[in-house]
Amino acid sequence: MSSKLPFALRFTNVFRSLLLSSCKQQQQQVLSLSHHCTNNTSTYCFSSAADAEEDKLHDDLKAAEKHTALHSALSELAGAFDGESMVFLQRFFRARVKPVISTGSLKLDLALGIGGLPKGRIVEIYGHEGSGKTTLALNVIREAQKLGGYCAYLDVENALDPKLLEIIGVNTKSLLISQPNSAENVLSIVDTLTKSGAVDVIVVDSVAALIPQSEIAGLISDNIVETQSKIMTQALRKIHFSLCRSETLIIFINQVRSNLKSRQEGLKNVSEVTCGGNALPFYSAVRMRIARKGLLKSLEKVTGLGICVEVMKNKLAPTMRKAELEIEFGKGISRASEILELACEHGVVLKEGNCYFIDGEVLNSKIQAETYLIQNERICDKLVKSLRRQLFRVDEDSDS
């Protein structure tokens, strides 16, 4: 309702009283009443509880129409395409929650943010030679075998040492080992095993050693970098599609090379590149870079290697986290020291002064406590389960 400004100013209070009285007689609850004056025009805005109920009813009808339209569209798509191509939204997210496999290092599991490496995804581990990439991959295989899974190791470099498998604790009876002769054969094996759904972990060691069939048949002087990249791009598209219906964890071990283009352009910070092109970094859900930190010594003897694992890409948790690990020669990743450190930090193990109280035993030094954990694997596994429940909030019988 509007009127000229002088009249509006004179009768504003009278009009408000009449309007409120009318609403009261009609048993309407007034929610808002506002008055605006613009350009010699006075405007009154009025809303009641009945208007609000009508708006809510309209919103409910609109939501029901959208829900019906969505189901109609999904039914149409299910008939036109594969039944697994379109699923209901809640089912989709529930199906995408993948279990994880521990890396064998609690510190690294913490850095990954989800308690390990995700099944049904591609993971790239890269770094310079001798930095512990193979050792880390074999630790993942050992943890998968503890859960009763089958694993495959594609030894492209033909350098796998059976003694290393025994040292780390890999069960060779449930490990498939292959030494394919070409990149095409390697990636075909990966795709076939992934489609089967029977293999939990597949390790390809390494991408840098993948030899295209054209290189085997060609001359040494031929340029095969582009061919290798094309093979990886084509194969990973197919493998990634197979992973959508599988819970296989695929680990590609890779090496780094100096970026020659950056060096030729005279840049001070020469960046690193990995072998195999850009397809692997793109399809990988997790990328971890391993670098050597220094040598471990005991009584002037070199006993191991200190490494730093940095999570460069992570689609499931925050990235750019680091974990510093120790690898003992002839033993693998030192679990006892990091388990003892985290157990004391989170109250799983009581420490008073130099004494450690573990499972009713009193140990007078850190060395004695670590030795006790190494000699009592059952107690060590018990501490790991307690820490994983506390750190990652998982059940004892969880796959993670």
N, C-alpha and C positions, 0 to 999 in steps of 0.2 A: 504494500500500500504506500502511495507517495502523495505529497502535496507541496505547494510552494513553501519556501523556507520560512517567511514570517508566520504563516499559519501553523507550520509544523512546530516552531518554537513555542507558540502559545498553547497548542493543544497536546503536546507530547505526553505530559503527565496524565492527562485525562484519557488519552488513547491507551496508554499502558494499563491503567486501572480497568478500563472496559475489556481489554483483551484478556487480562488475567482472570477477571470475573467470569467471562464467557467460557474459558477453559475449565474453570472450577465447576461450573454448572454441567459441562459435558464430561466431567470426571476424567480430564486429561492432565497428566503430569507434565509441567513445563520444564524442559531441559535447558533451553537457552532462549534469550530474548535480547536482541541487539538493535541499535539504532545508528545509522550512518547518514551523514549529510555531505553530498557532493554536487557541485554545479547547480545550486538552488533547488536541489531535489533531496527529499528526506525519504530514506528507505528503512523499513522494519523487517528484520529476519527472525523467524519464529520456528522452533522445533519442539516437538512433544515426544513423550515416551512411545506413543503409537507410531510416530514416524521412525523411531529407532528400531522398533520391532519389525516394521515393514522392511527397512534396509537390511536387517539381519536375515530375514526370510529370503530376500532377494539374493544376498551373498551365498546363503546355503544352497539355493536352487542353482546358482551359477557354478558352485563347486561340484555339485552333483552332476551337472551337465558335462563339466570338464572330465570328471572321473569316468563317466559313461563313454565319452568320446575317446579317452585314452585306451580303455579296454577294447573298444571297437577297432581302433588302429592296431593294437597289439594282435588281436585275433586275425585281422587282415594280413599283417606281416608274417604271422606264424604259418599261415596257409601258403604264402608266396615264397618264403625262405625256409632255411633250416630251422628246426624247432629250437636249437640252442642259440641261434643268432639273436633272438629277442626274448627276454625274460622280464618278469615283473621287477620293478625297481628294487624293492626290499630283498627279493631273492638274489638279485645281481650283486648287491653289496655284501650279502652274507656269503655268497659263493666266492667272492674275491678275497676274503680274509684267508690268507695262506699261512700254514704253519712254517716254522723256521727250523734250521739245523744249526747247532752251535759250531763255532769255529774252533772249539777246543781251548779258547782263551777267554776268560771272563772279562778281561779288560777290553778286548776287541769286541765282544758281544755288547758291552756297555757303549762303546763308541758307535756301534751300528744302531743303537737305540731300540732295537726290537728283539734283542736276545740272540741274534745269530743271522744267518743268511736265509732269505726267503725262498721257500720251495715254489716251483712253477715260474721261476724268473731266471734271467741271464745275469751272471756276475763276471766282471773282469778284474783280474789281479795282475798288476803290471809293475815293472821296476827293472833295475839293472841286474845283470847276472850275479849270482851268488848272494842275493839279498833275502832268500828264504821263501820264495814264491811257491815252489814245489812242496816244501815242508808244510806250509800253511794249508795247501790244497789237500794234502794227505791227512792232515789233522781233521779236516771237514769230513773226509771219507770215513775215518775212524769213528767220529761221532755219529754219522749216519748208520754205520754198521751196528753201533750199540743199540740203536732203535729198531734193529731187525731189517734194515734196508739193504738192497743190492746196489752196487756202485760199479761204474765203468771208468777205466783210465785209458785214454787214447794217447799213447806215447809216440808222438810225432817226431820228437828229437832222438828217439832210440837211446835214451840215456837213463831210464829208470833202474835204480839199484834195488834188488830184492832185499838187501840187508837193511836199507832205509825203511822199507815197509815193515819189517819185523821190529825195528827200533821204535818206530812211532806207534806200533800196535795195530796195524791194519791186518784184517783177516783176509788172506789171499784166497781162501776157499769161496768167499762170496764177492770176489772182485774180478770183474771182467777186464782183461788187458788186451789191447790191440795195438799194432804198429802199422797203420795204413801207409800206403806208398804214394798217395797224392791228396791234394786238398779236397778234390771232389769226393773221394772215398771217405775221408774223415768226416766231412759235413753230412754226407749221406748216412753214415753210421749214427751220427748224433740225432738226425731227424727220425730215423727208424726206431732207435731206442726211446726217444721222447714220445713218439706216437704209441709205443707199446704200453706206457704207463707203469711198467714193472721195475724201472730203474730209478732210484732216488737221487743219485748224484752222478753226473758225467763231467769228467775233467779232460780238457783238451790242452796238452802241453807240447808245443806252444803254437800260438798264431804265427809267430815269426818264422817257424820252421815249415809252415804249410807250403807245399810245392804244387803249383798247378800242373795238370797233365801236359799242357803245352810247353812248359819249361823242361819237363823230363824229356820230351821228344825233340826239343829245340836246342839251340846253341847257347853256350854260356854267356855270350855277349848280348843276347836278346834282352830287351827291357820287359820285365814281367810284373812290375809293381802295379800297373793299372789292371792287369789281368787278375791278380790276387785280390784287389779291391772289389772288382766286379763279381768275382766268385763269392766273396764274403757277403756282399750286399744281397745278391740273389738268394743265397742259402739262408741267411738270417731272417729274411722275410718269411720264408717257408717254416723255419724252425720256430720263429716267434708265434706263428699261427698255430703250430702243433702244441706249443706251451699253454695256449688258452684252455686246452682240454687235458692237461697233464699237471702233475705236481713234481716234475723232475727239476732239480736244481742243476743248471749247466754253468760250469766254471771254465772260463777261457783264461789261460795264463799267457801273458804277453810281455814283450820287451819294449824298451824305449830307445828312440834314436834322436840325435840332434836334428833340429829343424834347419836344414841346409839353406832354405830360402832366407831365413832370418839371419843366418851367418853371412850370406852373400850380400845382404843389405846393410851389413855393418852394425847390427843391433847389439847392444851390450849384453842384454839378458837373452841368451840363446834359449829359446823354448824347446821343450821336448815334444815328440810325437810318438804315438804307438803304431805298431805295424798293423796292416790289414785295412787301412782306410778309416772312414768316419762311421761306417755302419755299426760296428761293434760298440763304440761309445754311445751311439744313439739308442740301440736296443737294450743296453745293459741297464738293469734296475739299480745295481750297486757297482761302483768302481772304486777299487782300493789301490793306492800307490804305496809300495814298500821301498824303504830306503835304509841303508846300513847306517847305524849310529856309531859303532866302534866295536872293538874286540873285548871279550870278557877274559880276564886273567885270574889265575890262582897259583900262587907260589911261582910267579914269573913264567907260568905256562899258559898258553892260550887255550881256554876251555870252551869258548862259545862266541856268540855274536849278538850284539844288541841291535835291534831293528825298530823302526818307527813305521807304523801302518796308519796312513791317513785316508779317511773316507772322502774321496773327491766327488762322488755323486751318490745320492741315496734318494730314491723315490718314495721311501716308506718312513723316513725319519729325517731330522735335521742333519745337514751334511757338514763337511770340513771339521770333523772331529778326529782326534788322534789317539793312538794307543801305543805305548812303548813296551815291547816284549823282549824276552831273552830266549835265544836258541842255544842249547847246549849241544856241542858236537857229540854224536853218538847217542843222544837221548831225545832230541827234538825240542819243542817249546817247553820252557820251564813252567810247569803248572803250579808246583808246590809253593813257590815264592809269591806269586800273585794271588793264589787262593788264600794263603796265610795273611797277606796284607789286607785284602778285602774283607776277610772274616773278622779281623780285629777292628777294622774301620766301621763295620756294620753290626758289631756286637755278637756275632756268631761264635767267636772265640774270645775268651777273656784273657787279657794281658795285664800283668802287674809287674812293673819294673822290666826285668829281662826274662821273666817267667811267662810261659804260655800254658793255659789250661785247656786241653783238648780231650774230650770224651773220657774224663776222669783221670787223665794222665797229666802230670806236671813236668814240663820241659823247660830246662834252665837257660836256653838260648835260642836264637832264631835258627841257627844251623841245626840244632837238635830237633826243633819243631818241624822244619822242612824235611829233614831226614825221616822223621816219624810219618809224615804224610806220604812220602815216596814209598816207604816200606809197607804202609797200610792203605791200600787202594780203596778198600771199603769205607774207611773213615773219610778219606779224601772225597769220594763220590757223595758221601752223606753231607759234607760241608758244602759241596757244589750245589746240591739240590736245595739246601736251606738258603743259600745265597740267591739262587735263581728265583725261588719263591718270593724272596724279599725284594730283589732288584727289578724283576720283570713281572711279578704278580701272576705266576703261572702255577698250575697244579703239579704235583709230583709225577703223575702219569701223563703229563702233557708231552706232546712230541717235541716241544721246544726245550 
